[in-house]
Amino acid sequence: QVRLAESGGGLVQAGGSLRLSCVDSGRTVRLYTTGWFLRAPGKEREFVAAINWSGTNTDYTDPVRGRFTISRDNAKNTVYLQMTSLEPEDTAVYYCAARPIYDSRTYFDRRTYDSWGQGTQVTVSS
């Protein structure tokens, strides 16, 4: 069973960096595609990035491409989201999610993920 918990959020100035972590206490996330999503105030949950179980395939939404990097350490049952050059528009609650589906064409679709963490707040000040 996948049990996800995010950490690493906080308050940072524009241009700064944060690294989010997503740990699976169930120790099975290494078998799953894992994604990061964000929810800004008043908006729907949106795709940010995803990585396959082996770490060999990743995808990003265009606004973060080149600024964010998703990676994983399966020995630690952890998936990371390194965020650089942060902008006030990146302010949101960030969630990690996992799914036993490997089709990279649907990484962006939050409906295909069946395990979610509680989220971590990221606030970027201008």
C-alpha positions as CSV (number, residue, x, y, z in Angstrom):
1,Q,0.0,0.0,0.0
2,V,1.3,3.4,-0.9
3,R,1.2,6.1,1.8
4,L,2.6,9.4,0.7
5,A,3.8,12.3,2.7
6,E,5.2,15.6,1.2
7,S,7.7,17.9,2.9
8,G,10.0,20.8,2.0
9,G,7.5,23.5,1.3
10,G,7.9,27.0,2.8
11,L,8.2,30.7,2.1
12,V,10.8,31.8,-0.4
13,Q,11.6,35.0,-2.3
14,A,11.2,35.1,-6.1
15,G,14.3,33.7,-7.8
16,G,14.9,31.3,-4.9
17,S,14.8,27.5,-4.8
18,L,13.1,24.8,-2.8
19,R,13.3,21.0,-2.9
20,L,10.1,19.1,-2.1
21,S,10.3,15.5,-1.0
22,C,7.6,12.8,-1.2
23,V,8.2,9.7,1.0
24,D,6.2,6.5,0.8
25,S,6.0,4.9,4.2
26,G,4.4,1.9,2.6
27,R,7.7,1.3,0.8
28,T,6.1,0.4,-2.6
29,V,6.3,3.7,-4.5
30,R,9.4,2.5,-6.2
31,L,7.0,0.4,-8.4
32,Y,4.8,3.3,-9.4
33,T,4.7,6.2,-11.7
34,T,4.8,9.3,-9.4
35,G,3.7,12.8,-10.2
36,W,3.6,16.2,-8.6
37,F,0.6,18.4,-8.9
38,L,-0.2,21.9,-7.6
39,R,-3.4,23.6,-6.5
40,A,-3.4,27.4,-6.5
41,P,-6.1,29.2,-4.6
42,G,-9.4,29.0,-6.4
43,K,-8.1,26.7,-9.1
44,E,-8.2,23.0,-9.9
45,R,-5.4,20.7,-9.2
46,E,-2.8,20.9,-12.1
47,F,-0.1,18.7,-13.3
48,V,3.5,19.8,-12.7
49,A,5.8,16.8,-13.4
50,A,5.9,13.0,-13.4
51,I,8.5,10.3,-13.4
52,N,8.3,6.6,-14.2
53,W,9.2,3.9,-11.7
54,S,12.8,3.6,-12.8
55,G,13.5,7.3,-13.2
56,T,14.2,6.9,-16.9
57,N,11.3,8.9,-18.2
58,T,10.0,12.3,-17.0
59,D,7.6,14.9,-18.2
60,Y,6.8,18.5,-17.2
61,T,4.2,21.1,-17.8
62,D,5.5,23.9,-19.9
63,P,5.6,26.7,-17.3
64,V,8.1,24.7,-15.1
65,R,10.2,23.1,-17.8
66,G,13.8,24.1,-17.4
67,R,13.2,25.4,-13.8
68,F,11.9,22.2,-12.0
69,T,13.5,18.8,-11.9
70,I,11.8,15.6,-10.8
71,S,13.9,12.7,-9.6
72,R,13.6,9.7,-7.4
73,D,15.7,7.5,-5.1
74,N,13.9,4.2,-4.9
75,A,16.3,2.9,-2.1
76,K,14.8,5.7,0.0
77,N,11.2,5.3,-1.3
78,T,11.4,9.1,-2.1
79,V,10.5,11.2,-5.1
80,Y,11.9,14.8,-5.2
81,L,10.9,18.0,-7.0
82,Q,13.8,20.5,-7.2
83,M,12.3,23.9,-7.9
84,T,14.6,26.8,-9.0
85,S,14.0,30.3,-10.3
86,L,10.7,30.3,-8.4
87,E,8.1,32.9,-9.3
88,P,5.1,34.2,-7.4
89,E,2.9,32.3,-9.8
90,D,4.3,29.1,-8.4
91,T,2.6,29.7,-5.1
92,A,0.3,26.8,-4.4
93,V,-0.1,23.6,-2.4
94,Y,2.0,20.9,-4.0
95,Y,0.9,17.3,-3.9
96,C,2.6,14.1,-4.8
97,A,0.6,11.2,-6.3
98,A,1.3,7.7,-7.4
99,R,-0.3,5.2,-9.8
100,P,0.4,1.7,-11.1
101,I,-0.1,2.8,-14.7
102,Y,3.0,3.2,-16.9
103,D,1.6,5.0,-19.9
104,S,3.5,8.2,-20.2
105,R,0.8,9.7,-22.4
106,T,-1.4,10.2,-19.4
107,Y,1.1,11.5,-16.9
108,F,-0.8,14.8,-16.8
109,D,-4.2,13.3,-16.0
110,R,-4.8,13.6,-12.2
111,R,-7.7,11.1,-12.6
112,T,-5.3,8.3,-13.2
113,Y,-3.5,8.6,-9.9
114,D,-5.0,6.7,-7.0
115,S,-2.7,7.6,-4.1
116,W,-2.2,11.1,-2.9
117,G,-0.3,12.9,-0.1
118,Q,-1.7,15.7,2.0
119,G,0.2,18.4,0.3
120,T,2.8,21.0,1.2
121,Q,2.5,24.8,0.9
122,V,4.9,26.7,-1.3
123,T,4.7,30.5,-1.1
124,V,6.9,32.7,-3.3
125,S,7.0,36.4,-2.4
126,S,7.8,39.1,-5.0
